[in-house]
């Protein structure tokens, strides 16, 4: 029974990693035809439909107390328009390997922010984890600009880094809401609300887009990210969090930048250098180091039982 459970969890996590890794490639290709804001319009429009379906299927409706609405609105703005518009603008100017590594450091960035505002104590192993990740990211973004579909990476990396800070801020600031309403309900409400708030402001860019130049490869981007990333990937994520600890999920998602890089090299012919490889190892090492104490504590509790 235990072996079957572990196999099913690894299978789910592998599907989750594969879906998210592919998202960077679909987005990169589509943004060579779409403007970032027009892409965002279609992704949000498709995604909000999928999220709403998940919301009702999971019976996630709830009564939100009046004093919590300002925090929900703030989290919705951070998670969707702020995070996603920075991400899409950055993806137009960087490569999938860089973006996936930067997003791979989200847990470490969240730790740093959580420590700054007093949610967590800064212990020695956390300091080492942060330093490893910062050093790794410095190596990645300092790599010579890599040309791919007519773009250069450094400016894009900076925008992606800002989007990571937005997502980490959402993670940290959302802790009280998640504790009160539950991860699934809180996340679904924030994502749906953020998408609905964004769509009216994206109608203009969507109408201004020249659709005569959009090929099936371009349309595959918002379709894939709206359905597979926004809907399917989050559904898998919620299922995993119900069964295993967040620390275990974080460890299992560590290979995502590696998978993204391999796919980008094979499909988009991205060139990788020693800075990317060494920086990537440092980032993954920092993320894993941060989670090891939680895993060890869980194992000790299991042994006592």
DARA-V771935 format. One line per field, one symbol per residue. ss: DSSP state (H for helix, E for strand, C for the rest). psi: psi as a letter, one per 20 degrees, with the letter a starting at -180 (. if undefined). burial: 1 if it has 9 or more other ideal C-beta (glycine too) atoms within 8 Angstrom, else 0. Layout:
ss = ???
psi = ???
burial = ???
This chain:
ss = CHHHHHHHHHHHHHHHHHHHHHHHHHHHHHCCCCCHHHHHHHHHHHHHHHHHHHHHHCCCCCCCCHHHHHHHHHHHHHHHHHHHHHHHHHHCCCCHHHHHHHHHCHHHHHHHHHHHCCCCCCCHHHHHHHHHHHHHHHHHHCCCCCCECCECHHHHHHHHHHHHHHHHHHHHHCHHHHHHHCHHHHHHHHHHHHHHHHHHHHHHHHHHCCHHHCCHHHHHHHHHHHHHHHHHHHHHHHHHHHHCCHHHHHHHHCCHHHHHHHHHHHHCCCCCCHHHHHHHHHHHHHHHHHHHHHHHHHHHHHHHC
psi = gghhggghghgghgggggghghhhggggghiihqqhhgggghgggghhgghhggghhjljqropqgiighgggghggghfggghhgghhhhhjaqhggghgghijghgghggghghjjhqqorghhgggggggggghgggiiqppppplkrqhghggghgghhghghhgggghighgghgiqggggggggggghghhhghiigghhhipnihiprhhghhfhgghhggghfgghgggggghhhrqhhhggghihighgggggghghgikppqrhhggggghgghgggghhighhggggggghgh.
burial = 00001000110110111111111111111111110111111111111111111111010100010001101111111111111111111111111111111111111111111110000000001111111110111111101001010011111111111111111111111110110010011111111111101110011011001000010011111111111111111111111110000011111111011111101110010100101111111111111111110110010000000
